[in-house]
Amino acid sequence: MLLLSQPYLRRELPGGRRLVSWRAWVLVWVTPVLFGLAALLLAAEAVWRQVATVPATGEVVRVNAWEGETILDRGTTNYAPVFRYVWSDGAVTEASTGMSHPDWNFEIGSTHAIRYFPRARTDVVLPGPHNWFVAGVVGGLAAVFLIPALVLTRWLLRWKAAGT
């Protein structure tokens, strides 16, 4: 029993029987499973933002701008519009999206479809595919990591079956 209680990933016993440790399966599957769960969580959050918000029309009252500072947006100007809209209690409210993008340099006074949370005065949601982008990227990474996990699973099962 001492032999089986020692840590291992894969082992060949004296009789030719081969064993694959649960640790090997964790190493093979931890990355695609975690990325898949994260993608599902991010997609659920995007769905929640659609369900928990109500549509409105927002008027752009100002646009905050700054130069990009990261490797991905260096040399571009990011814009964060601030919208004026009528909140659920009838009061006129101003809020931004809490995000910025180079394409959001909206003209002051222009109106755009927005969504807001009727129970809290927080950031508004600007409808569009950008709300699903992060979930899609993380889901794509999960799919990419799934390929080596499947290859390693097949290899481990064939190695195990080759034992007597």
C-alpha positions in Angstrom: 0.0 0.0 0.0 3.0 2.3 0.5 3.6 2.2 -3.2 0.1 3.5 -4.1 0.1 6.3 -1.4 3.2 8.0 -2.9 2.7 10.9 -5.2 2.9 10.1 -8.9 1.5 11.1 -12.3 1.7 7.8 -14.0 3.2 4.5 -12.8 3.8 1.0 -14.1 3.4 -1.7 -11.4 5.6 -4.8 -11.3 2.9 -7.0 -12.9 2.7 -4.7 -15.9 -0.4 -2.9 -14.8 -0.3 0.8 -15.5 -1.9 3.5 -13.4 -2.7 7.2 -14.1 -2.9 9.4 -11.0 -5.7 11.9 -10.4 -3.0 14.5 -10.3 -2.2 13.8 -13.9 -5.9 14.3 -14.8 -6.0 17.6 -12.9 -2.9 18.9 -14.7 -4.4 17.9 -18.0 -7.8 19.4 -17.5 -7.4 22.3 -15.0 -6.7 25.0 -17.7 -9.5 24.3 -20.2 -12.0 23.8 -17.4 -11.1 27.0 -15.6 -11.1 29.0 -18.8 -14.4 27.4 -19.8 -16.0 28.2 -16.4 -14.7 31.8 -16.6 -16.2 32.2 -20.0 -19.5 31.0 -18.8 -19.3 33.3 -15.8 -18.5 36.3 -18.0 -21.3 35.4 -20.5 -23.7 35.1 -17.6 -22.6 38.6 -16.4 -23.3 40.0 -19.9 -26.7 38.3 -19.9 -27.4 39.8 -16.5 -26.5 43.3 -17.7 -29.1 42.8 -20.5 -31.8 41.5 -18.2 -31.3 43.8 -15.3 -31.2 47.0 -17.4 -33.9 49.0 -19.1 -33.6 50.8 -22.4 -33.4 54.6 -22.6 -32.1 57.3 -24.9 -29.1 59.2 -23.6 -27.9 62.6 -24.8 -24.1 63.0 -24.8 -23.2 66.0 -22.5 -19.4 65.6 -22.6 -16.8 63.2 -23.8 -13.7 62.5 -21.6 -10.6 61.7 -23.6 -7.1 60.5 -22.8 -4.2 58.9 -24.6 -3.8 55.1 -24.4 -1.1 53.9 -22.0 -0.9 50.2 -22.5 0.8 48.2 -25.3 -2.5 47.5 -26.9 -3.8 51.1 -27.1 -0.6 53.2 -27.1 -0.8 56.0 -29.7 -4.7 56.1 -29.8 -7.1 58.3 -28.0 -9.7 56.6 -25.8 -13.1 58.3 -25.3 -15.6 57.9 -22.5 -18.9 59.6 -23.2 -21.2 60.9 -20.4 -24.9 60.6 -21.1 -27.8 62.6 -19.7 -31.0 60.5 -19.5 -34.3 60.3 -17.5 -34.0 57.8 -14.7 -36.8 55.5 -13.6 -38.1 58.0 -10.9 -38.3 60.8 -13.6 -35.2 62.7 -12.5 -32.6 63.7 -15.1 -29.4 61.9 -14.4 -25.9 61.8 -15.9 -23.6 58.7 -16.1 -20.8 57.3 -18.2 -20.3 53.8 -19.4 -17.4 53.2 -17.1 -15.5 52.1 -20.2 -13.7 53.8 -23.0 -13.1 53.1 -26.6 -11.5 54.9 -29.6 -14.8 54.8 -31.5 -16.8 56.5 -28.8 -15.9 60.0 -29.7 -19.6 61.0 -30.0 -20.7 64.5 -30.9 -21.9 66.5 -27.9 -25.7 66.7 -28.1 -26.1 63.5 -30.1 -28.5 60.9 -28.8 -27.8 57.2 -28.5 -29.6 54.1 -27.2 -28.3 53.2 -23.7 -29.4 50.8 -21.0 -29.4 51.7 -17.3 -30.0 49.9 -14.0 -33.4 51.1 -12.6 -32.6 50.3 -9.0 -29.2 52.0 -8.7 -27.6 55.1 -10.2 -24.5 53.4 -11.6 -22.8 53.3 -15.0 -25.0 52.9 -18.0 -24.5 50.2 -20.6 -23.9 51.0 -24.2 -25.5 48.2 -26.3 -23.2 46.4 -28.7 -21.0 43.4 -29.3 -18.3 44.8 -27.0 -20.4 43.6 -24.0 -19.7 40.0 -25.1 -16.1 40.4 -26.3 -14.3 39.3 -23.1 -16.5 36.2 -22.7 -15.8 35.3 -26.3 -12.0 35.7 -26.0 -11.9 33.6 -22.8 -14.2 31.0 -24.4 -11.8 30.9 -27.4 -8.9 30.4 -25.1 -10.8 27.5 -23.4 -11.3 25.9 -26.8 -7.6 26.3 -27.7 -6.6 24.7 -24.4 -9.1 21.9 -25.0 -7.1 20.6 -27.9 -3.9 19.6 -26.0 -6.1 18.3 -23.1 -7.9 16.0 -25.5 -4.6 14.9 -27.1 -3.0 14.2 -23.6 -6.1 12.4 -22.5 -6.0 10.1 -25.5 -2.2 9.5 -24.9 -2.7 8.7 -21.2 -5.6 6.3 -21.9 -3.7 4.5 -24.6 -0.6 4.3 -22.4 -2.8 2.9 -19.6 -4.5 0.4 -21.9 -1.1 -0.8 -23.2 -0.3 -2.3 -19.8 -1.3 -5.9 -19.0 
